[in-house]
């Protein structure tokens, strides 16, 4: 399958433009981006070969309590992968920052407000969890499962996505967990780097580790949204390596106070609520 890079050029898109920062509750700041165009470029026009969730962690959430004293918390937002739209990241930042001078009587009220507004933008119900400081401070940093690929002695020369780098041995069927911290792609609007870690779990023909690492590195100059990069990886691994079960979970670093963590699987896997060393 040929690589098709989606470059988003939309004059209404908040990302990449100078915008004001609303100080009072502004649900109109939210901006949807349809998933369909990127999925059509991957040949995904019918039933999806995966299920999943996009987990957004918003670290700058603050609002005014009933007495006018500010409250701070973290919001965890879970957007289903089969929703019609993703939520443009800068618009989410603007929206969440608009709570800063708005009064809410309780955590449940702000949680329900965010869930309602994001569901309208995504086109499907969205789960929202608003977590107080004490809960976040008590949460430890985790490590990804399985073998780290980054110490392999490989020579990387390809920085444009190349599925041909992926190979597997059909005579050796395994169940394996792998991970890397070398994931990097580019925002399709601003060309800013998106950097993160990736967990790969599969059952099937043994995937060549060196080729897999070279393939992941080949995203280094690739322009696409976080979610689309992981879906492209999923499709390429299915096509090139034929695993019976496959799960990908990416952990991108935060930009604008928000980190995005796409999860895709065709197996009986559950989303791991993992916070890594760079998050």
Secondary structure, 3 states (H helix, E strand, C coil): CCCCCCCCCCCCCCCCCCCCCCCCCCHHHCCEEECHHHHHHCCCCCCCCCEEEEEEEEEEEEEECCCCCEEEEEEEEEEECCCCEEECHHHHHHHHHCCCCCECCCHHHHHHHHHHHHHHHHCCCEEEEEECHHHHHCCCCCCCCCEECCCCCCCCCCCCCCHHHCCEEEEEEEEEEEEEEEEEEECCCCCCEEEEEEEEEEEEEEECHHHHHHHHHCCCCCECCHHHHHHHHHHHHHHHHCCCEEEEEEEECCECCEEEEEEEECCCCCCCCCCCCCC
